[in-house]
Amino acid sequence: MASASAPRRAANGGALSIGQVLARLSAEFPGLTASKLRFLEVQGIVTPLRTESGYRKFTLDDVERLRLALTLQRDHYLPLARIREYMADVDAGRAPSAPVSVPPSITPAPRRYRRDELLRSAAASPQLLNDAISTGVIAASDSYTDQTLAVLRSLVALERHGIEPRHIRTLRQSVDREVALIESALAPLLRRTDAASRGRAGELAPELAARLADVRSHFVRAALERLVR
């Protein structure tokens, strides 16, 4: 698949403008907008031609790629990352397996735990949960998620080594600073109101968080290596 960062130059006048592409696809995809098309370009779904003036020109192949991507989103609920993989297999001449439809309406609802169920599932004491809530490590709620259960289980394991919720309160503060850093980096996109910008911010945020986590893990490993020398 050609890179969206290296647009080709239009060689003839037979290609379609972004408005003409919308006219061809809007009957099938009523919510389609020019911003959505530009967003799909940024995501590498298509690489339109460019005129000398910089205007986008789409080939008929581009239109079919857009139709396929939009269909996979609408009918099969696939994220863009999975769509790119599927289309890369097609481009390489491989026969990708048929995408699996998982309509949100039939996706099982996340499990919720009452306080007593949470304590029992994590084998935690009521005091440990109270301490976690009072220090802000766990948010107080009428019911709790699987993610909260995982955190509480970790706290149970740490407690066996004398590490209490009050000792790791600084971790929560560190996370807040990382989120603020990500928010600052994405500010140009978050200030915009178009769907493409908001969607791009939604995809970049976890990527930036993962990179920060990699750096943090490197620092921790290096410090532990010095500790056990």
N, C-alpha and C positions, 0 to 999 in steps of 0.2 A: 504494500500500500504506500502510495506516495505521501511524503510528509506535508502536513498542512502549513508548515513554516517555509516551504519552498514552492510558492505558487508558480504554475506554468503560465507562459504567455499565450494569449489567444492567437491562433494561427489563421482563423477564418471567421466569417461573420455568421456561421450556422449555429453557434452556441446560444444558450438561453440566458437571459438576464434573471436576476433573483425574483423579479416580479413575475416573469413568465413561468418560472419553476413553481411559484406559489399558485399561479392559475391552474397549473396541471395537477397539483397535489392537494389543493385545499378542499376539493370535493370529498376525497377519501379521508383527509385529516383536517377537519374544520378549525381546530385550534392552532394550526400551523401559522407561524409568523416569520417575518424576515429575521428577527432576532434569533429565533429557534434555528433557522437554517445556518446563520453565522456561527451559532454555538456548536452545531454539529460539525461545521468545518474546523473549528478550533479543536474539537475532540478527535479529529482525524478520520471522520467518516467519509468525507469527500475532500478533494483538493481542486476547487474550481480553477478554470483558466483565468488569466488576468489580462485586461487590455492595457495598452500603453498608459492609459490614464488611471489604471488601478482598479477598474470596475470588474466585478466578478462575472464570469461567463461559464455556465454549466453545460456539460455535454449530456447527451441522452443517457450515457452510462452513469453519470453522476446522479441523474434523476432516479434511475433504477436503484442505485445504492441508497439514496435517501428514502425511497419507498420501502426498501427492505428494512432499513434501520428503524424507521417509524413504525412499521408493522411489528417488528420484534418488540419494540417498546410497548405498543398498544395492546397487542394480542397475547404476548408471551411474558410481559412484565420483566424483561431483561434489563439489567443495568448497562450503561454504555461500555463499561470495561468488558463485559461478556459479549456484547454486540461486536466490539472491535476484534475480539478473539475469533468469533464466528466468521466474520468477514475476512479476516486474515487467512483462515483455513480455506475459504472459498478462493481467495486470490492466489493461494499457493497450489491450487488444484487438488486439495484434499477434500474429502467428503465429510464435512462436520456432522456430528449427530444432531438430530432434530432437537431444537430448543424445547425445554420443558415449560409448559405453562403453569404458573403458580399464582392464580388470581388472589389479590389481597383479601377478598371476601371469604376465602376458604382457608387462609393461613391461620393456624392455631393461635389463639390469643396468648400472650406471654403469661407465664405462671405468676400468681401473686400469693404472698405468704402473710398470714396474720402474725402478730408478734410471737405468740406461743409456737406457731409452726416454724417460724424463722429460728427461734432459739433451739427447738428440737432438731431441726435439719442441720444446723451448724454445730450442735453439741456445745452451745455457748451458755454462759451464765447470764442471768438477767442483769447483773452488775456490769458485765463487760459491754453489753449492748447499751446500757445507760451511759457508761463512760464514753462509748463511741459517739453517741448522740450529743452528749454535752460538750465534747471537744470538736464537733463538726465533722468528724470522719464519716459518720453516717447521718443522713437527714431523717428527722423524725417523720413518721407517716403512719397512717392507719393500716397500710399493707405495704409489703416489700417485694422487690423484684429478685430474679435470679442473680443479677449483678450484685445486689446488696448481700445476698446469701454468700456469694464468693468472697466478698470483702470481709464479712464476719468470720468465715472459716479461716481466712488468713490471719485475722486478729486472734483467733483461738490458738493457732499455731505459734504466733509471735509471743503470746502471753506465756506460753510454756518456757520461754527463754527470758522472761522478765521484761519484755517490751510491751508497754501498755499504750492504749490509744493516745494518751497525752504526750507520749514520746514521739509519735508520728504525726502530730498535728502540723508540723512544719512541712510535711509532704503535701498536705492539702493546700497550704499556702503557696508552695512551689508550683503546684498545678494551676492555681489561679493566675500566677504570674505568666506561666506558659500560654494559657488561654488568652491573656491580655496581649501577649506578644503576637500570637496568631491573628488576633482581631486587628492589631495594628498593621500587620502585613497585608491583610485582606481588605483594609479600609477602602481603597479605591474601588473595589468591586462591591462592597457592602453599601457604599453610598449610592450606588445606582439602583434604579427600581425595575429595570428590565429583567425578564426571566432568565435570559442567557447569563447575565452577570451573577445573579443570585445562584443559579445552578452551578456556575464555575466556582464560586466561593464555596458551595457545599461540597464539591469534589476536592478542592484544594485543602480545605481545613483538615480532614483526616490525614492527608499526605504530609502536611507540615507537622502535624502532631506525631506522626510516625518517625519523621526525621529527627525531631527533638528527642523522642524516646530513644532513638539509636545513639544520639550523642550522650544522653544521660547514662545509658547502659555502658558506654565506653568509659565514662568517668568512674562509674561504680566498679567496673572490672579492674581498671588501673589502680584504684585505691585499695581494692581487696588484695591485689597482687603485692602491693607494698606492705600490706598488713601481715601477710603470711610469710614474707621473706625472712 
